[in-house]
Amino acid sequence: MNIDQLPYLLAIVSEGNPSAAARQLGVSQQALSKYLNELERELGLELFFRNKRQYLPTPAGQIYLQTAREILELKRHTFEALERMEKGEPARLRLGVSPNRGIEAMAKLYPHFERRYPHVTLDISEGYANQLREMLINGQLDAVLSTYVGEKPTDCLALPIHSEELVLAVHSFHPLVHHESAPFEELPFAELKDFRDAVFIMPRSASTLHDLVRGLFEREQFQPQVALSVPNIQMQLAMIRGGTRVGILPAYYVRPQPEVSFFRLYNSPHLTMVYLAPKEHVYSEAERYLIWLLLRMKYQESAIGIEWSEPLQDTIREFGPLEGGTSV
């Protein structure tokens, strides 16, 4: 198998026949036909069904062509990796993420990242926003995928990725629940003050979500009854299923579950996801791809609003459109 000649086969597929493929490649049709005939003779198999106007891959041809694509893709990645190494791009990215959503997101994205950048080691640390930000400023991390409340951080380079609405979660038997389980865009709205007598499960005080929920109660001008604060949202949901507690959490968790119902809140605050890096930081190609993967994963979620900016638009121009993001 001559790797340099594999594009010849792919050109025949894309153009439909050797004549058009030869024009596209800038070679003679005779040379291209000779290469194909010699390859088929060597393999002892026909790679194309032939007629005067179109060449279509045989079953054997489909296997050979798929392998050819994979080899050329591996070749491209290898040379890109060598080029990045020559330029001195880092071989390790020390990334801080949140204990819940951040870890879950990285578990989904890592296989895609590793396939494209096998030479880049992702060194993941988990923690709450303030802790991770301090580690970043102290040089213990290269970047942080986190959330923030209020003004965008100024002590580091902050690239907002997306924002997400908060929702109210209650047990389905609660007297104010009159609706079936529904997707986010079909949820009814509620006034938070109507749940003044409810007992709330709060997120851990070290989390950004805690600050956002506290601010919501202050705006509504009432002090909630708090049973306890819990370290993660899964525990919060488990206690709400118990039937006596209420919680406020990101809309990401709105999923069909018979024991929990959700309400959207009027003038609900939003939780903003941000990619933090040291000041004057220049994003590496691997980082830009990671940011693009995050966008692609979140693009089609109805509760998510992408925080469009020129850097995010640049990732799309570099790596491609976001359609099909739910496959990530």
N, C-alpha and C positions, 0 to 999 in steps of 0.2 A: 504493500500500500504506500503510494507516494503522497505524503501529506500535502505537498505543494499543489498537487493536481486535484485534490478533493473539491475545491471550488468549481471545477469544471462540471462535476456531476450536479452540484446544487444549482448551477446556472441553467443546465438543461431542464431541471424541474421547474425553476421559476419562469423560464422563458418558453417552455413547452416543447422545444425541439432544438437540435444541434445548430441549425442555421442561425436562429435568433440568438442562441447562447454564444456562438462564435462572435457575432457582431458585438454583443455586450462585453465579452472578454477581450476583444481586440486580437483574436487569433483566427487562423483559417478554419473553415468548416471541415476541410479534409483532415487537418491535424486533430481536431476535436473528435471526429468520428473514428479516427484511427486509435486514439487513446481509449475510447469507450469499447471498441471491439477487442482490443488487446486485453483490457481489464476483464471483460466478460469471458474471454478465452482462458485467462489465467484462473478465474474463479470457477469456471465450468458451469456458470449460471447466467441467464439473461437478467439484466437489471431493469430493462424497460420493455413494455409492450410498444410496438412501433406501428404507426401508420404515416401517411404522407404529411399530415399537419401537426401531429402531436405525439409526444413520447410520454407514456404514463408508467410510473414505477410498478414493477412486479412485486409480489410479496417479498422476494429476496432483495429486490431493489429498495424496498421500504426499510428493511433492516439495515442494509448497507448505508443508506442515506442518513438514517438516524444516528448511526455510529459516526459517520463523517461529520455531522453537525456537532456531536459531543466532542470529538477530537479537536475540531477547529475552535470550539469554545474554550476547551482546556488550554489549547495553544495560546489563545488570546489572553486568558487570565494569567498564564505563566509569564508571558512577556510583560504584561502590565505590572505584575508583582515584582519582576526584576527591575523594571523602570522605576517603580516606587522605592525599591530598596536603594537604587543608585541615587535617587533624589534625597534619601535620608528620611523618608516618611516613617513614622513610628510603627513598630511591630506589635505594640501592645496598647490597648485603650483601657484605662482604669475608669470604669463607669459606675456612678452611684445611682441607685434606683430605689423607689419606695418598696416597702415590704409586701404590699398586696398587688396593686395594679402594675407596678413597674416590673416586678418579677414575672408576672403572668405575660405581660407584653414581650419581654425579652425571651421567654420560653417559646413564644410563637415566631418571633422574628429571627432568632439566632440561626436556625437551619438555612434560611435564605442568605443571611450575612456570611455564614461560614463558607457556603458554596462559592460566593463571589470573592471573598477575602480570606482564604484558608491560612494565609501567613500572618493575619492579624489576630492576636489573642485578646479576647474580651475578658477583662478582669472585673467581675461584678461585685460591688459592695451594696448592701441594703441598709436603709435607715430612713428616718423621717427628714423632712425638708431642711429644717434648721441645722441638724447634725451634718447632713451631706454638704450643705453650702459651706459650713465651717471647714470641712475636710478639703473642699475644693480650694478655698482661699488659702489654706495652709499647705497646698501643694501635694496633698495625699491622694487626690483624684484628678483626672484629666478633664472630666465632664460629669454632669449630673442631669439625669432625667427626673424632673420633680414638678411640683406645683407651687403656686404662690398666690397670695391674696393681696389685693390693693395695688399699689404702684409696682411697675416692673423693677426688679432688682437693679441697682446701679453699681454695686461693688464687684460685679463680674459681667461678662458678656451674656446677655439673655436673649434667646430666640424663642418666642412663643410658638407653640405647635398647634394646639387646639384648646377650645374651652368647652365646658360641659355643665349643663344645668343640674341643680340639685332637686331632688324629689322627696316627698314624704312617704315613708313606708309604714303601714299599719297592718294589724291582723285582719284577715278577710271578714271576721265576725264582728268587727268594730261597728257600732251603731251608725256611724256616718258613711259607711261603705254601702253603696247602692249599685255598684257596677261589677261586671265580670273582669277577669284578667284581660288586659288589653296592651297592645304595643304602645310605646312612648307617645307617638303622635296622636293617639286616640284617648289618652288619659284625661279624666276630668280635672278641673282646677279646684283648689280648696284654699281657704283662709287659714293660716297657721294659728290665728287666735282662737279658732273653733276647737282646737285641740289643747286649750289652756289647762284642762283638767287631766290630760294624759300624763303618763310617766315616761320620760324619754331615756333612751340609751344613747350616750354621747360617745363620739370618737375620742381616742386618747389625746390628752392635752398637747402632746408634742407634735401632733400632726397639723398640716395646713387645713384639713377639713374641719378640725375642731375650731380653729380661728374663724372660719367662714360661717359655721353654724352658730357660734356665739354671736357674731355680728348680726346674723339674721334675727335672733331673739331680741337683741338690743334695739334693732330697727322696729320690731313689732311691739316693743315696750312691755315685755313681760318676762318674768323669771321662770324658766321651766322647772318642773319637778324632775330631778335626775336620779335614776336608780343607781347607775354606775357608769364609768367610762371603760371602754373595751379597746384592745389593741388593734383589732381588724374588723372589717365590715362583714366578713362571714360570720363572726361571732355575734355581731349586731343583728344580722338577719335571723340567726338561729334563735335569739331571744325574742325577737318580734314574732316569730312563728309560735312561741309559747303562749301568745294571746294577751299579754298584759302590758306590753311595751310598745313604744313608737320611736322611730328614728328618722333622721335626715341623712341621705346618702346620694352619691352621684347617680345620674340617670343610667349609667352603664349597667347597673344591677336590675333594671326593669326587665324582667324575664317572666314568662308564664310560670307561676308557682301557686298552687291552690290555697295555701295558707297565708299568703301575703298579698295585699293590694297596695297600689301606689296612687298618689295624687301629685299633679304638678302644682307648684305654688306660685301665686301671683307675685310678680317682680322678684322671681327667684334669683339668688346670686349664682354666679358661675365659677367653677373651678378651672383654672388655666394651667395646662401642661406646658412646661418650658424646658428647653435644652440649654443648660448653663455651662459656660466655659470660662477660663481666666480672661481677664481683659487683654485686648490686642491679640486674642487667639485667632488663628487662621484654620478653618475647618479642613481636615484632611478629606481625601476622596472617600475613605471608609466611613468617616463620620457623616458626610453628606448622604451617602447611601443609606446609612442607618436612619437618618432623619426622613429620607424619602420612604423607607419601609414603614415608619410610623404613620406618615401621611396616608400611605396606601391602605394601611390597616383600618384607619379611622374614617376614611373619605366617605363611605356610604352609610355610616351610622347616623340615624336621624337626630339623636340627642347631641351630636357633636357639631361644633362650629369651627372650621379651620381658621386659624389666625393668619390669613394670607399676608405675605410680605415678599419683598424682592428676593431674599435668600431662599424662601420656600419655592417661589416660582422658578428660581434657578435650578433647584433639584429636579423639578419636572422636566425642564429643558435638557438636563443632563442625563437623566435615567429613564424618562418616558412618562406617559400619562398614568393616571391613578385608577382608571377603570379596572374593575375586577378586584378591588381592594379586599373584599371579604374572603378571598381565597388565601390571604396571608395568615 
